[in-house]
Amino acid sequence: MIFRCKDTACGCVTEEEQAPVCCPVCGGGMELAGEETLTGPQWTTLGIFWLEREEKDPERALYCFRQAAALGDPTGISDLGWCMETGTGAKADPRQAVWLYEQAAELGDIPALCNLGFCLQHGIGAAADPERAVECYLVAAERTYPRAQLLLARCYQEGIGVERDEAEALKWLKAAAFQGDPAGQTALGRRYEFGDGVEEDPRNAARWYALAAEQGYPDAQCCLGVCYEYGTGVEENKEKAAVLYRQAAEGGDARAMVNLGWCCESGAGTAADRQEAFRWYLAAAQAGNARGQCCAGWCYEMGFGTRKDQEKALVWYLAAAQQGYPRAQCNLGLFLEQAQPEEAVAWYRSAAEQGYAPAQCCLGVCLRSGVGAERNEIEAADWFARAAEQGDLRAVRELGACYEMGLGVPADQEKALKLYREAAEQGEPGAQFNLGRCYESGDGVEQDEEQAVFWYRKAAEQGDLRALTCLGVCLELGRGAEENGEKAMECYRKAAEGGYPRAQCYVGINYYYGDGGVARDDEAAWSWFSKAKENGYQEACYWIGQCLWEGRGVPEDKKRAVACFHQAFQLGVTQAAFHLGVAYQKGWGVKRDSAEALRWYEIAGKDGSPSARHNLALMYLYGDGVERDPARAVRALRALARQGSAEAQYLLGTCCAQGDGVEQSWKQAVSWYRKAAKEGSTAAQCALGQCYAHGTGTVQSSKKAADCYRAAAEGGDPRGLYLLGLCHQNGEGVTQDDGRAVELYRQASEGGYSAAMCALGWMYENGRGVEKNPEQAVDWYRKSAQAGSLAGMCSLAWCYQRGQGVAQNYEEAARWYRRSADGGSLWGMNNLGELYRQGKGVPQNYQAAVRLYRKAARRDDDTALYNLGECYEKGQGVTADLKKALSCYRKAAKKGEGSALCALGRFYEGGIQVKADLDKALTYYRQAAEELDAEGMYRLARCYAEGRAAEPVRGEALRLCRAALESEDLMQQEDTALRDELEALVRRLEKE
């Protein structure tokens, strides 16, 4: 139902379901009115009612304006034209709009005349005719119509349809402002704020903005808010600025919405509220404001005040970019750079050409690296320079990098350093990092590690992960700051948690070794190495290979480890070459291939790996997969030794001692052993100790030998512990102390040294330094044997043979003797031969015994020579041959073998293969007796008893017999016949 004010002067008309209580305009009474009773102006008023109410109805408004126009109301005709122009309530028809404006203007409607001018100026519904447009504006302006005055002012200012005239422009602008038109007041305020056609006057600008703002004009409220935010023409008051922005934003001003969003984001003048900031940015974006669209895109990209949504971010960036907003174009480029680099570069260029410094910098980076565009270092440097001139600190830093590396500009380290410093002193973290790097390396500036730490710390405080990591390295190594592994680890961890892969790898390394104040944690190390690899850090492949190689934090898998080392090497991690060399040399994870091992060691050696050069030298020294070339090995070892490699110095000493690849010289050997020993080589300390012990290459000194062994022992070397134990056992160079010897043997045994286990077994067997315990002796001999000691095997076999500390078992004895003999033990060969001769634990087999004796005899073993002589004498396993027997006995006797000396005495006494000579026989018997040979003592005693040595010497004969009966030799030989003869001689001598 239509209602109109009873006061015809009021003119209010509404359309509602129920009658209003009173007129909403004047407060008077309202009456029901039929459509047929409405005048043209009343129809116009009703049309405006339907456009301005909260629930708009454009179609009803259009109907009302048509009714008004039909009744000839000029305002109704003009408003109908506006509907046709804008497409309100019906499809837009600009030509019809122009016709209607003309009709209304002819009827004297000033707004219609102004609208007609606007259409003519912009070619809406008619051909563009700026001169005629100015005529329309002028007529309307002279009739004091503010909008026309503003449009006319712009035409004069910009020279549209009329000659440019700033004075006329300002005159008409003031005309609108002085009438109280808020748009005019706001426009005039801008003139004063920016000194546009008038002298700059911030206070006057703020006054005009305030006048318009008081009328609720949103644009003015926003402008006045800016004045209060920055203190332009008024005292700075961010709280008041925020209030004004809110008023303008709620009034629909999109620029104010963005400004209010920033206040909510930063907490300037109002409480910080991310969600509220996003709400206003989005409102501005939806209103078509490019800056608001860009901010909304950023919120969606970063998840600021809303959930992350990359698709929505892209939509808003694109919307703002298409409006030409440079920041959005740059952000869009960043968004697209990886997936669509060419499109990204196009957007960067668009923003860069508008003078947007960050985009100029991004474009420069792409051109320098050839991403999304053909590589052009010269153009890149030019864009960096343009952005740097605007004060863009990143661009200043990037331009510095160009000068440092000579990219697009002549290399100039001094300029690079100047640019880095310029940006660094203004707080640019990347430049601070680069400046720190220059100070650390002394590149373009005198090296100063303290300054490096200073700048790394500055950059790290701003969250630069590279700088944080480099700061950690300085702290770890004590470069430019006090060494502090724990603080270094804190830096690495912070950078690692920020996603920096190099730091992730370093955290892994600390867990791998248990450094930096953390306990060794293989699982944590593996986890961090894996993260670093996933993030593209090449060295992490190497460390993952290390974990797989050693089974650290993951099951051992040398095949996968080798694959990782191959990958790491291909990515430029050259230290992987050494491990590949080891893999191919040992056949670990790959098929054994000495040629490949050699190739990888050579690659690693050329890269400076001492370990690779060392292994390469060993391959040539021992002929491992290559033709043996000790001279070449010695050359390589000398090079490493000169670099301070203790291991190489030790090996050189060994080569000199053996004359392997170099002229034999114990003196040179001792010299190299001394150098290696000073470097802490425990192997060299042991070798030097033995040189002192035997007086080879130096003056004999048991004390110095013991000192060397002690140094090795203090270094935890099991062999050093063992040798020092021997010194204490025998009282050589130290006080004789069996208890101390046992203690040292035990420590060496715990270190896995098999010879010490065997020595400890002997101490238990003989009750030296411990209570005698044959069972314990057997236990230690067994441990020694199982650890690979040939002496331990023979000692264990001997216990089985004698039934000492274990049940007698010749089969077990034979098994252990055989294992030791197979390992090259002369003791094992001789004793196994004896078992074959006796048929104990093995079938009797003289030939097998002879083979074993011959094998040992070829190594000039005195016992084997004697045993072989005995076989020739008795015809066991060979044809009896006394001449050969004599030859074997002579060879063994020259080495002091007691049984051989005794055998020679027999041959001279009996004239066997030699002329009988009792004096020579007695001489050999005496020498045999001195060697504690039981038969030698018996035969000498018999000669004394029978008076064949000048006069009978009954007392000496009796002493010799008793000594023979108590001798270890008789016990070991198990010769019952000799024992019987000795006992019979003793009884005879005791009776006499």
Beta strands, then each sheet from edge to edge (+ up, - down):
strand 1: 2-5
strand 2: 13-15
strand 3: 30-33
sheet 1: 2+ 1- 3+
end
